[in-house]
Amino acid sequence: MHMNDNWTTTPVTADLVRGAYEVERSEHGVLPHRLPARARAQCSDGQLAMAEAQPSGVRLVFRTRATVIELDALRTKMAFKGAPPRPDGVYDLLVDGRLAAQAGVTGGNVQMVDMTTGTRETQPGPIGTVRFTGLPDRMKDVEIWLPYSEITELVALRADAPVERTPDSGRKVWLHHGSSISHGSDAASPSTTWPALAASLGGVELMNLGLGGSALLDPFTARALRDAPADLISVKMGINIVNADLMRLRAFTPAVHGFLDTIREGHPTVPLLVVSPIYCAIHEDTPGPSAPDFSNLSAGRLQFMAAGDPAERAAGKLTLNVVRDELARVVEQRIADDPNLYYLDGRDLYGEADFAELPLPDQLHPDAATHRRMGDRFNTLAFGADGPFAFSVTERP
Protein backbone atom coordinates (compact mmCIF):
# COMPACT_ATOMS: atom_id res chain seq x y z
CA MET A 1 0.00 0.00 0.00
CA HIS A 2 1.53 3.31 -1.10
CA MET A 3 -0.41 6.28 0.26
CA ASN A 4 0.27 9.99 -0.25
CA ASP A 5 -1.73 13.20 0.07
CA ASN A 6 -2.98 13.07 -3.51
CA TRP A 7 -4.58 9.65 -3.28
CA THR A 8 -8.30 9.16 -3.64
CA THR A 9 -9.87 6.05 -2.11
CA THR A 10 -13.07 4.98 -3.83
CA PRO A 11 -15.41 2.40 -2.33
CA VAL A 12 -15.95 -0.48 -4.72
CA THR A 13 -19.69 -0.40 -5.40
CA ALA A 14 -21.92 -2.20 -7.86
CA ASP A 15 -22.00 0.78 -10.25
CA LEU A 16 -18.27 0.32 -10.93
CA VAL A 17 -18.66 -3.40 -11.66
CA ARG A 18 -19.63 -4.75 -15.09
CA GLY A 19 -20.26 -8.33 -16.12
CA ALA A 20 -21.48 -9.58 -12.73
CA TYR A 21 -25.00 -10.89 -12.22
CA GLU A 22 -25.08 -9.38 -8.75
CA VAL A 23 -22.63 -8.03 -6.20
CA GLU A 24 -22.73 -9.30 -2.62
CA ARG A 25 -21.57 -7.27 0.39
CA SER A 26 -18.89 -9.42 1.99
CA GLU A 27 -16.77 -9.33 5.12
CA HIS A 28 -14.01 -7.32 3.46
CA GLY A 29 -15.80 -5.50 0.62
CA VAL A 30 -17.85 -6.79 -2.29
CA LEU A 31 -17.94 -10.20 -3.96
CA PRO A 32 -19.11 -10.40 -7.59
CA HIS A 33 -21.35 -13.34 -8.47
CA ARG A 34 -22.32 -14.70 -11.88
CA LEU A 35 -25.52 -16.36 -10.70
CA PRO A 36 -28.20 -14.72 -8.52
CA ALA A 37 -28.68 -15.70 -4.88
CA ARG A 38 -31.88 -17.62 -5.61
CA ALA A 39 -29.98 -19.82 -8.09
CA ARG A 40 -27.09 -20.37 -5.69
CA ALA A 41 -29.56 -21.42 -2.99
CA GLN A 42 -30.92 -24.20 -5.21
CA CYS A 43 -27.64 -26.08 -5.61
CA SER A 44 -25.25 -27.46 -2.99
CA ASP A 45 -22.60 -28.44 -5.54
CA GLY A 46 -19.16 -27.12 -4.55
CA GLN A 47 -17.97 -26.98 -8.16
CA LEU A 48 -20.83 -24.66 -9.19
CA ALA A 49 -20.40 -22.51 -6.07
CA MET A 50 -16.75 -22.01 -6.94
CA ALA A 51 -17.33 -21.45 -10.68
CA GLU A 52 -20.04 -18.81 -10.36
CA ALA A 53 -17.95 -16.84 -7.82
CA GLN A 54 -14.90 -16.85 -10.12
CA PRO A 55 -15.37 -13.53 -11.93
CA SER A 56 -14.89 -14.47 -15.58
CA GLY A 57 -15.75 -11.46 -17.71
CA VAL A 58 -16.22 -9.25 -14.62
CA ARG A 59 -14.39 -5.93 -14.70
CA LEU A 60 -14.17 -2.66 -12.81
CA VAL A 61 -14.95 0.20 -15.20
CA PHE A 62 -14.34 3.90 -14.51
CA ARG A 63 -12.91 7.16 -15.86
CA THR A 64 -9.88 8.88 -14.31
CA ARG A 65 -6.75 10.95 -14.96
CA ALA A 66 -4.81 8.74 -12.54
CA THR A 67 -1.32 7.54 -13.47
CA VAL A 68 -1.19 5.05 -10.57
CA ILE A 69 -4.05 2.74 -9.56
CA GLU A 70 -4.16 0.21 -6.72
CA LEU A 71 -6.80 -2.40 -5.98
CA ASP A 72 -6.91 -4.30 -2.69
CA ALA A 73 -8.39 -7.74 -3.20
CA LEU A 74 -8.74 -11.02 -1.34
CA ARG A 75 -8.44 -13.94 -3.70
CA THR A 76 -9.41 -17.55 -3.22
CA LYS A 77 -7.20 -19.69 -5.42
CA MET A 78 -7.98 -23.29 -6.31
CA ALA A 79 -5.45 -26.10 -5.91
CA PHE A 80 -5.66 -29.85 -6.53
CA LYS A 81 -4.19 -32.22 -3.97
CA GLY A 82 -1.22 -34.05 -5.46
CA ALA A 83 -1.15 -31.88 -8.60
CA PRO A 84 1.27 -29.08 -9.49
CA PRO A 85 0.18 -25.59 -8.33
CA ARG A 86 -2.13 -23.80 -10.75
CA PRO A 87 -0.81 -20.56 -12.27
CA ASP A 88 -1.70 -17.33 -10.49
CA GLY A 89 -4.63 -15.37 -11.85
CA VAL A 90 -3.97 -12.32 -14.03
CA TYR A 91 -5.53 -8.86 -13.79
CA ASP A 92 -5.76 -7.08 -17.17
CA LEU A 93 -5.78 -3.26 -17.19
CA LEU A 94 -7.31 -1.76 -20.33
CA VAL A 95 -6.99 1.94 -21.20
CA ASP A 96 -9.54 3.17 -23.75
CA GLY A 97 -10.23 -0.43 -24.74
CA ARG A 98 -6.62 -1.52 -25.22
CA LEU A 99 -4.57 -3.78 -22.96
CA ALA A 100 -2.07 -1.50 -21.18
CA ALA A 101 -0.77 -3.58 -18.25
CA GLN A 102 -1.07 -6.89 -16.41
CA ALA A 103 -0.49 -7.75 -12.77
CA GLY A 104 -1.27 -10.30 -10.10
CA VAL A 105 -2.17 -10.29 -6.44
CA THR A 106 -0.36 -11.99 -3.55
CA GLY A 107 -1.74 -13.64 -0.43
CA GLY A 108 -5.28 -14.86 -0.34
CA ASN A 109 -7.05 -18.10 0.50
CA VAL A 110 -6.38 -21.49 -1.07
CA GLN A 111 -9.24 -23.92 -1.72
CA MET A 112 -7.67 -27.39 -1.80
CA VAL A 113 -9.66 -29.92 -3.83
CA ASP A 114 -9.09 -33.66 -3.41
CA MET A 115 -10.14 -35.08 -6.78
CA THR A 116 -10.20 -38.64 -5.43
CA THR A 117 -12.77 -37.86 -2.72
CA GLY A 118 -14.35 -34.62 -4.03
CA THR A 119 -13.73 -32.87 -0.72
CA ARG A 120 -12.68 -29.20 -0.45
CA GLU A 121 -10.81 -27.43 2.33
CA THR A 122 -10.10 -23.68 2.46
CA GLN A 123 -6.83 -22.43 3.93
CA PRO A 124 -7.10 -18.71 4.86
CA GLY A 125 -4.65 -16.00 3.79
CA PRO A 126 -4.24 -12.19 3.77
CA ILE A 127 -5.59 -9.45 1.49
CA GLY A 128 -3.21 -8.43 -1.33
CA THR A 129 -2.77 -5.36 -3.54
CA VAL A 130 -2.67 -5.11 -7.34
CA ARG A 131 -0.71 -2.05 -8.50
CA PHE A 132 -0.61 -0.40 -11.93
CA THR A 133 1.80 2.51 -12.59
CA GLY A 134 2.90 4.70 -15.49
CA LEU A 135 -0.59 5.24 -16.93
CA PRO A 136 -1.09 8.18 -19.33
CA ASP A 137 -1.77 11.51 -17.59
CA ARG A 138 -5.10 12.28 -19.29
CA MET A 139 -8.77 11.54 -18.84
CA LYS A 140 -9.30 7.95 -19.94
CA ASP A 141 -11.62 4.97 -19.69
CA VAL A 142 -10.08 2.29 -17.48
CA GLU A 143 -11.16 -1.34 -17.14
CA ILE A 144 -9.63 -3.80 -14.68
CA TRP A 145 -10.58 -7.33 -15.74
CA LEU A 146 -10.54 -9.71 -12.79
CA PRO A 147 -8.92 -13.17 -12.96
CA TYR A 148 -11.33 -15.76 -14.36
CA SER A 149 -9.78 -18.46 -12.15
CA GLU A 150 -9.77 -16.83 -8.70
CA ILE A 151 -12.74 -15.93 -6.50
CA THR A 152 -12.11 -12.23 -5.87
CA GLU A 153 -13.37 -10.07 -3.01
CA LEU A 154 -12.88 -6.42 -3.95
CA VAL A 155 -11.78 -4.45 -0.89
CA ALA A 156 -10.68 -0.93 -1.94
CA LEU A 157 -9.73 1.08 -5.03
CA ARG A 158 -7.11 3.83 -4.75
CA ALA A 159 -5.76 6.22 -7.39
CA ASP A 160 -3.68 9.38 -7.56
CA ALA A 161 -6.62 11.25 -9.10
CA PRO A 162 -10.41 11.08 -8.63
CA VAL A 163 -12.36 8.19 -10.12
CA GLU A 164 -15.76 8.66 -11.74
CA ARG A 165 -18.35 6.36 -13.19
CA THR A 166 -18.12 5.65 -16.94
CA PRO A 167 -21.26 6.63 -18.84
CA ASP A 168 -23.22 3.82 -20.48
CA SER A 169 -21.58 2.88 -23.79
CA GLY A 170 -24.87 2.16 -25.53
CA ARG A 171 -23.44 -1.10 -26.77
CA LYS A 172 -25.58 -4.20 -27.10
CA VAL A 173 -25.32 -6.72 -24.25
CA TRP A 174 -24.25 -10.21 -25.28
CA LEU A 175 -25.21 -12.82 -22.67
CA HIS A 176 -23.29 -16.07 -23.06
CA HIS A 177 -23.51 -19.36 -21.16
CA GLY A 178 -21.19 -22.33 -21.49
CA SER A 179 -18.70 -24.65 -19.81
CA SER A 180 -15.15 -24.17 -18.51
CA ILE A 181 -14.00 -23.33 -22.05
CA SER A 182 -16.37 -20.34 -22.09
CA HIS A 183 -15.37 -19.64 -18.47
CA GLY A 184 -11.75 -19.25 -19.61
CA SER A 185 -9.69 -22.44 -19.08
CA ASP A 186 -6.71 -22.09 -20.03
CA ALA A 187 -6.66 -18.63 -21.61
CA ALA A 188 -3.68 -16.36 -21.00
CA SER A 189 -5.69 -13.70 -19.17
CA PRO A 190 -9.26 -12.54 -18.45
CA SER A 191 -9.61 -10.23 -21.46
CA THR A 192 -8.29 -12.95 -23.80
CA THR A 193 -10.79 -15.74 -23.09
CA TRP A 194 -12.56 -16.55 -26.33
CA PRO A 195 -15.85 -14.83 -25.30
CA ALA A 196 -13.97 -11.68 -24.19
CA LEU A 197 -12.08 -11.55 -27.47
CA ALA A 198 -15.24 -12.13 -29.52
CA ALA A 199 -17.07 -9.39 -27.58
CA SER A 200 -14.23 -6.94 -28.19
CA LEU A 201 -14.15 -7.73 -31.91
CA GLY A 202 -17.95 -7.62 -32.12
CA GLY A 203 -18.26 -4.30 -30.31
CA VAL A 204 -20.62 -5.61 -27.61
CA GLU A 205 -20.75 -5.69 -23.79
CA LEU A 206 -20.09 -9.22 -22.52
CA MET A 207 -21.90 -10.90 -19.66
CA ASN A 208 -20.23 -14.28 -19.37
CA LEU A 209 -22.13 -17.03 -17.59
CA GLY A 210 -19.60 -19.66 -18.63
CA LEU A 211 -19.48 -21.90 -15.56
CA GLY A 212 -16.61 -24.39 -15.33
CA GLY A 213 -17.92 -27.93 -15.05
CA SER A 214 -21.44 -26.58 -14.55
CA ALA A 215 -23.16 -26.07 -17.91
CA LEU A 216 -25.59 -28.81 -16.98
CA LEU A 217 -28.95 -27.47 -18.23
CA ASP A 218 -29.90 -26.59 -14.65
CA PRO A 219 -33.32 -24.91 -14.46
CA PHE A 220 -31.98 -22.20 -12.12
CA THR A 221 -29.34 -21.27 -14.73
CA ALA A 222 -32.03 -21.06 -17.41
CA ARG A 223 -34.03 -18.71 -15.14
CA ALA A 224 -30.90 -16.59 -14.57
CA LEU A 225 -30.51 -16.24 -18.34
CA ARG A 226 -34.23 -15.51 -18.67
CA ASP A 227 -34.09 -12.67 -16.14
CA ALA A 228 -30.79 -11.03 -17.20
CA PRO A 229 -30.87 -8.01 -19.52
CA ALA A 230 -29.65 -9.10 -22.97
CA ASP A 231 -29.75 -8.05 -26.61
CA LEU A 232 -28.02 -11.20 -27.88
CA ILE A 233 -27.86 -14.63 -26.23
CA SER A 234 -25.76 -17.71 -26.89
CA VAL A 235 -25.76 -21.03 -25.03
CA LYS A 236 -22.95 -23.53 -25.54
CA MET A 237 -24.11 -26.86 -24.21
CA GLY A 238 -23.17 -30.52 -24.17
CA ILE A 239 -19.61 -31.11 -23.04
CA ASN A 240 -20.32 -30.93 -19.28
CA ILE A 241 -23.32 -33.26 -19.66
CA VAL A 242 -20.90 -35.80 -21.18
CA ASN A 243 -18.05 -35.00 -18.72
CA ALA A 244 -20.31 -35.67 -15.76
CA ASP A 245 -22.15 -38.58 -17.39
CA LEU A 246 -25.18 -36.75 -16.06
CA MET A 247 -27.97 -37.69 -18.48
CA ARG A 248 -28.93 -40.17 -21.10
CA LEU A 249 -30.50 -39.12 -24.37
CA ARG A 250 -34.04 -39.55 -23.00
CA ALA A 251 -33.41 -36.86 -20.34
CA PHE A 252 -31.17 -34.64 -22.48
CA THR A 253 -33.65 -33.76 -25.21
CA PRO A 254 -36.47 -32.48 -22.94
CA ALA A 255 -33.88 -30.68 -20.79
CA VAL A 256 -32.63 -28.78 -23.84
CA HIS A 257 -36.20 -27.88 -24.85
CA GLY A 258 -37.00 -26.76 -21.30
CA PHE A 259 -33.82 -24.68 -21.04
CA LEU A 260 -34.65 -22.86 -24.29
CA ASP A 261 -38.33 -22.49 -23.33
CA THR A 262 -37.32 -20.80 -20.07
CA ILE A 263 -34.91 -18.37 -21.80
CA ARG A 264 -37.66 -17.50 -24.28
CA GLU A 265 -40.06 -16.59 -21.44
CA GLY A 266 -37.89 -13.54 -20.76
CA HIS A 267 -36.45 -12.95 -24.22
CA PRO A 268 -39.08 -14.03 -26.75
CA THR A 269 -37.46 -12.47 -29.83
CA VAL A 270 -33.79 -11.87 -28.94
CA PRO A 271 -31.39 -13.64 -31.34
CA LEU A 272 -30.61 -16.92 -29.55
CA LEU A 273 -27.68 -19.03 -30.74
CA VAL A 274 -27.27 -22.65 -29.64
CA VAL A 275 -23.63 -23.76 -29.91
CA SER A 276 -22.65 -27.42 -29.74
CA PRO A 277 -19.34 -28.69 -28.29
CA ILE A 278 -15.98 -28.02 -29.91
CA TYR A 279 -13.94 -31.01 -31.05
CA CYS A 280 -12.68 -33.09 -28.11
CA ALA A 281 -11.08 -36.34 -29.26
CA ILE A 282 -11.55 -38.33 -26.06
CA HIS A 283 -15.35 -37.83 -26.05
CA GLU A 284 -16.29 -37.69 -29.74
CA ASP A 285 -17.52 -41.28 -29.64
CA THR A 286 -16.75 -42.36 -26.07
CA PRO A 287 -19.22 -41.48 -23.28
CA GLY A 288 -18.25 -39.92 -19.96
CA PRO A 289 -17.50 -39.55 -17.25
CA SER A 290 -14.25 -37.66 -17.78
CA ALA A 291 -11.69 -38.86 -15.25
CA PRO A 292 -8.35 -37.41 -14.17
CA ASP A 293 -5.42 -39.34 -15.62
CA PHE A 294 -2.89 -39.26 -12.80
CA SER A 295 -0.24 -41.11 -14.82
CA ASN A 296 1.10 -37.83 -16.25
CA LEU A 297 1.24 -35.86 -13.02
CA SER A 298 4.99 -36.38 -12.77
CA ALA A 299 5.31 -34.39 -16.02
CA GLY A 300 3.62 -31.48 -14.24
CA ARG A 301 0.29 -31.54 -16.06
CA LEU A 302 -3.07 -32.97 -15.08
CA GLN A 303 -4.62 -34.84 -18.03
CA PHE A 304 -8.11 -36.21 -18.54
CA MET A 305 -9.44 -39.34 -20.16
CA ALA A 306 -12.85 -40.70 -21.09
CA ALA A 307 -13.93 -43.42 -18.68
CA GLY A 308 -17.12 -44.54 -20.44
CA ASP A 309 -17.64 -47.46 -22.80
CA PRO A 310 -18.51 -46.71 -26.46
CA ALA A 311 -20.80 -49.76 -26.46
CA GLU A 312 -23.09 -47.96 -24.01
CA ARG A 313 -24.23 -45.50 -26.71
CA ALA A 314 -26.85 -48.07 -27.64
CA ALA A 315 -28.37 -47.64 -24.17
CA GLY A 316 -28.59 -43.85 -24.56
CA LYS A 317 -25.21 -42.80 -23.13
CA LEU A 318 -24.13 -39.46 -24.57
CA THR A 319 -21.07 -38.67 -26.67
CA LEU A 320 -20.24 -35.39 -28.36
CA ASN A 321 -21.39 -36.67 -31.74
CA VAL A 322 -24.72 -37.79 -30.26
CA VAL A 323 -25.11 -34.41 -28.51
CA ARG A 324 -24.35 -32.41 -31.67
CA ASP A 325 -26.81 -34.41 -33.77
CA GLU A 326 -29.53 -33.93 -31.17
CA LEU A 327 -28.91 -30.19 -30.67
CA ALA A 328 -29.03 -29.64 -34.43
CA ARG A 329 -32.29 -31.61 -34.62
CA VAL A 330 -33.90 -29.76 -31.69
CA VAL A 331 -33.00 -26.34 -33.14
CA GLU A 332 -34.24 -27.33 -36.60
CA GLN A 333 -37.55 -28.48 -35.07
CA ARG A 334 -37.99 -25.25 -33.06
CA ILE A 335 -37.06 -22.82 -35.84
CA ALA A 336 -40.50 -23.24 -37.42
CA ASP A 337 -41.98 -21.33 -34.45
CA ASP A 338 -38.86 -19.35 -33.50
CA PRO A 339 -37.25 -17.53 -36.45
CA ASN A 340 -34.67 -15.88 -34.16
CA LEU A 341 -33.18 -19.21 -33.07
CA TYR A 342 -29.90 -20.35 -34.64
CA TYR A 343 -27.44 -23.26 -34.42
CA LEU A 344 -23.63 -23.24 -34.63
CA ASP A 345 -21.62 -26.47 -34.75
CA GLY A 346 -18.83 -26.05 -32.20
CA ARG A 347 -16.39 -27.76 -34.59
CA ASP A 348 -16.60 -24.61 -36.73
CA LEU A 349 -14.89 -22.84 -33.81
CA TYR A 350 -12.38 -25.65 -33.17
CA GLY A 351 -12.45 -28.85 -35.20
CA GLU A 352 -10.38 -31.96 -35.90
CA ALA A 353 -7.86 -30.07 -38.08
CA ASP A 354 -7.39 -27.50 -35.30
CA PHE A 355 -6.83 -30.31 -32.79
CA ALA A 356 -4.03 -31.67 -35.01
CA GLU A 357 -2.38 -28.22 -35.08
CA LEU A 358 -3.25 -26.91 -31.60
CA PRO A 359 -4.05 -29.93 -29.39
CA LEU A 360 -5.93 -29.55 -26.11
CA PRO A 361 -3.05 -29.77 -23.57
CA ASP A 362 -5.05 -31.72 -20.98
CA GLN A 363 -7.41 -33.34 -23.56
CA LEU A 364 -10.32 -31.09 -22.49
CA HIS A 365 -9.32 -27.41 -22.35
CA PRO A 366 -7.89 -25.15 -25.08
CA ASP A 367 -4.67 -23.16 -24.67
CA ALA A 368 -4.24 -19.40 -25.16
CA ALA A 369 -3.69 -19.64 -28.92
CA THR A 370 -6.87 -21.69 -29.32
CA HIS A 371 -8.90 -19.16 -27.30
CA ARG A 372 -7.71 -16.49 -29.78
CA ARG A 373 -8.68 -18.63 -32.74
CA MET A 374 -12.11 -19.39 -31.27
CA GLY A 375 -12.72 -15.70 -30.48
CA ASP A 376 -11.84 -14.70 -34.04
CA ARG A 377 -14.03 -17.40 -35.53
CA PHE A 378 -17.00 -16.68 -33.28
CA ASN A 379 -16.76 -13.03 -34.24
CA THR A 380 -16.84 -13.95 -37.94
CA LEU A 381 -19.59 -16.59 -37.63
CA ALA A 382 -21.88 -14.78 -35.16
CA PHE A 383 -21.19 -11.04 -35.58
CA GLY A 384 -20.11 -11.17 -39.24
CA ALA A 385 -22.27 -10.10 -42.16
CA ASP A 386 -24.15 -13.40 -42.43
CA GLY A 387 -24.16 -14.23 -38.71
CA PRO A 388 -27.17 -14.42 -36.39
CA PHE A 389 -25.97 -11.36 -34.43
CA ALA A 390 -25.08 -9.27 -37.50
CA PHE A 391 -28.08 -6.94 -37.60
CA SER A 392 -28.20 -6.43 -33.86
CA VAL A 393 -24.81 -4.86 -33.23
CA THR A 394 -24.54 -1.09 -32.84
CA GLU A 395 -22.07 0.87 -34.95
CA ARG A 396 -18.60 -0.57 -34.31
CA PRO A 397 -16.22 1.73 -32.47
N, C-alpha and C positions, 0 to 999 in steps of 0.2 A: 504494500500500500504506500503510495507516494503522494502525500497531501501537501498543498501549498495554498496561499491566500486566494489564488485565482480559481480554485477548483469549485465546480458545481456538482453537488450530489443530487441525483434524480431518483426518486422512488421508482422501482420497476412496477408498472401497472399494466393492466390489460390493454390499454389503448396504445402501448408501445409494442405489443406482441402481435405478430401476424402468423397465420398458419396453425394456430392452436384451436382446438374445438372449444376448450374453456380453460381458464386459468384459476388454479386453486390457491388460496392463501395457505401458506405452509409455516412451519416453525421458524424458518429463517428468512422467508421472503415470499416468492410466488413459484408455483410449480405448474408448468404448462402440461395439459393433457390433450390427447388426440381422440379420446372418446369421452362422451359426457358421463356425469356421475351415475345417472340411471342405468347406463350400459355397463359401467364398471361394477355396479352392485349386482348385476345378473350373472356374473361369471367369477368363479373362485380360482381360475387357472392362473398360476404364477407366470407362465410365459406371456399370456395376454396382458397381465397387469404390468409387466416389465416393458413390453413392446409399446403399449399405448402411451406410457410415460417417457419413453425415449423420444426426444423432440425432433423427429425427422421433418424437414421442411419448415420448422418453426424458427422465426428470426425476430430480433429486435430491430425496429425500424424508426428512424428519427432524423431530424435535420439539425446541423450544428456547424459552427466554425472551428470546433475543437481540433487541435493537432495531436492531442494525447487522450486516449479513452481507456478506462479501466472498468472491468466487470467482475464483481465478486460473485462466485458461484460455488455451489456444493454439488459435486457430481456423485453419481452412483455408477460405478463401472462394473461390468460383468466379467467374471472369470470362470473357467471350467476346471474342475479338480483334475489334476493329472495332465492337463494340456498346457502348452506354452502360453504365457500372458498375451492377452489380446492387445493390439495397438491402442495407444491413447486416442481419444476423440480429438477432432480438429474443429476449431472455431474459424469460420471464414468471415473476413471483414470486406464488404463491398462498398465502394465509394461511387455514387452515381451509376450503379448497376454493374460496375466492373470489380473483379477481385483485386484488392489492394494489399491484403496482408492475411497471414494465417498464424494462429497461436494455439496453445493448449493450456489446460489448467492443471495444477498440482493438487495433492491431497485427495479428499473425498472418501466416500464409502466404497467398499468392494462387496458385490453380491456373488458369493461363491456357489456355483451350480455343480452338483454331482450328477453327471449324466447317467450313471448306472442306477441311481436310486430316485432321481428326479427331485431331490431335496435342495433347498436353497438356504443359505445362511449369510446374513449381512454383517460385515465387519466395519465399524464406524471409523470415520476419518474427518479431518478439518476442512473448513472452507478454503478455497483457493482464489487467486486473482488472475484474470486474463488481461494482458496489457498490450495496447496498440499505440505506437508512437510514429512520429514523422508524417502525419497526415497533412494534406494540403490546407493552407491557412485561408480558407474561403468557405462560404456557405455551401453545404453539400448534403446530399441524401446519403445516409449511412445505414447499412444493414449488417447486423451481426447474426450469422447463421449458426445455430447451436449444433453440437455434435449429434449425429443421428443415432449413435451407439451408446450414449451415456444419459441416464436420467439426470436432469439438470434443474436444480433449484436456483432461481435467480435472486440474489441477495441485494445488490446495490450497483448502480451505474454512476460512475464519476467521469467528468471531463473537464478540460481546462477552458471551457466556454459553455454557455447555456445550451441546453438540449430542448428542442421543441418537437411537437408531434408533426409527422409528415402528412400533408393533405392526401385525401383519397386519390389514387392514381386514375380511377375510372376504368381500369382494366377489367376484363372479364375474369371471373373466378372459375378455375378448373379444379374440380373435386375428384381426387383419384383414390381408389382403394386397391390394394394388392397385398402380396406376400413380402417376405424379407427382401426380395429383389427390388420391389418398389420402395420398401423401407430404406434401403441403401447398401445392404451387404454386397460387396466389399468395395464400395466406391472410395475414392481418394479423400473426399471431404464432403461436407453437407450440401454445398451448392453445386456439386458435381455428381450427385446421384442422377440416374437417368430421368426421373420425373422433374427434378430441379432444372436440369439442362434443357429438357423439352419445353418447360414453362418459360424459360428465359428466351429460347429461340422463337417460341410461339407468341411471346408478348402478353402472357396471361399471369394472373396471381395464382400460385399453387396452394392448395390445401391437401396435404398428403396424408391419407389414412392407410398408407401401406403399413401393415402390422406383421412383423416378423413371426413366422410360424402360426399366424392367427387369422389368415384369410380363409375362414372355415364356414362361410355362408351363415354366420350367426344372425338370428333375427334382430338382436340389439344393435349389431353393426349396420344392418339394412335400415333400421329406424334412425340411426345417427346420420346416415347418408340422406335419408328422406328429409330430415329436419335441418340440414346444413344449407346455408345459402350457396347457390351454385348456378353458373351459366352453362357449364359444360361438365359432364360426368363420365368417368371411365371406371370400369371394374375389371380387374385382372384376376381371374379365378381358376382354381384347379390344382395347382401344384401342392398346396398345403393339405388339400383333401387327400391327395395320394400319399404325401409325406407321412401323414398321421394315420393312414389307413382308416379313415374316419367313417366313410360311407361306402355302400355299394351303389350300383347304378340305379336301383329302385328308389333309393332315398335321394340321390344326387339330383335327378331331373326335377322333381317337385321343389326341392330346396332352391335350385336356380330360378325356377319360375316365381317362387314366393319372394326371393330376394329382389328380383326385378319388379315384381308387383308392388312391394313396399316402397322402393325408391320412386316409382311412378306415382304413388299417392301424394308425394310432396313435390314432384317435378314431372308433371304429366307430359310436357312437350320439350323439355331440355334435351339437346343431343346427348344420347346415352350410348357409349361404346363398350361392348363386351370384348375383352381381350383374353385369348386362351394362353396356356403356358408357353414360354420359350422352350427351345430344344434343350433337353436334359437327358443325356444318353442312358443313365442308369434306370430311368423310369419311363422311357418311351413305350416299352412293351412289358415291363416288369412292375407289378403292383408294389405298393408300400407294405409295411412302413419303411421309411428311411431310417438307417441305423448308423451310429458312429462307427467308423472303421479305425480301431485303436492301433492297428498294425503299423501305421505310418507316423505315429506320434513322435517317435524318436527322430524323425526328419523335421520335426518342428511344425507340422501342419496337421490339423484335424481333417480327416476325409470322411465322406459318407458313402454308403452303399445301399442298394435296394435289397430289402430282406424278404420281399414277397416271392411268390411262386407264379411264373407266367401261366401255368395251367389253371390257376384260379380265376382267370378272366372269364372263363365259361360260367362261373358261379356269380358273376357280377362284380368282381373285384375291379377297381379302377386303375388304369394306366393313363399316361398323358395322351396317347393316341385315342383311347376311348373317350376321355374327357373332351378333347378337341372336337371329335365327331359329334358328340352330344351337344356341346355349346353351339356349334354351327347350326345344328338341326333346330335347337330351341329358338335361336335368334331368327332363323328363316321362318319358323312357324309364327312367331310373334309379330314379325314385320308387317303382316297383312293388316293388323290393327294398330301398329305403332310405327309410323313412317320415320320417326326420329331415332329409331334403334339401329345400331350398326354392329358389325362383327369384325374383329381383326385377329388373324391367326398369329399367335405369339412368335412363330418361327419366321415371320416376316421382320421381326425385330432382332432375332438371334436364332439362326437355323443351323442345320448340320454342317454346312460349309464354314460358318463362323466358329463352330465348336472345333473344327479341324485347325483353324488358324489361331483362335483365341480360346483355348479350353477353359472350362470352369475349374479353378484351382482345387476346390474341395469336392468337385462333382455336382455341386448344387448352386453355388453362388458365383456371379460374374465378377471379374476384376475391374479395375478402374477404366482400362481401355474399352472394355465391353460396355460399361455404363455409358461412356461417351458415344459409342456406336448406336446403342439403343436409343439414347436421347435424340440423336440426329435423325434416326429412322422414324421414331414416333412423331417428331416434328413434321417430317415430310409426309408421312402417311395420314396423320390426324389433322394437323394444322395446314398442310399444303393445299394447293388449289382444288384438288379433287377429294380432300379428306372430309370426314364427318364434322369436323370443327371449323372448316374453312370460312363459312359465311357468318360465324359467330364472333370472330375475333375483332376487337377494335383496331383502329389504325396502328400499325407497328411503330414502335418508337424509332 
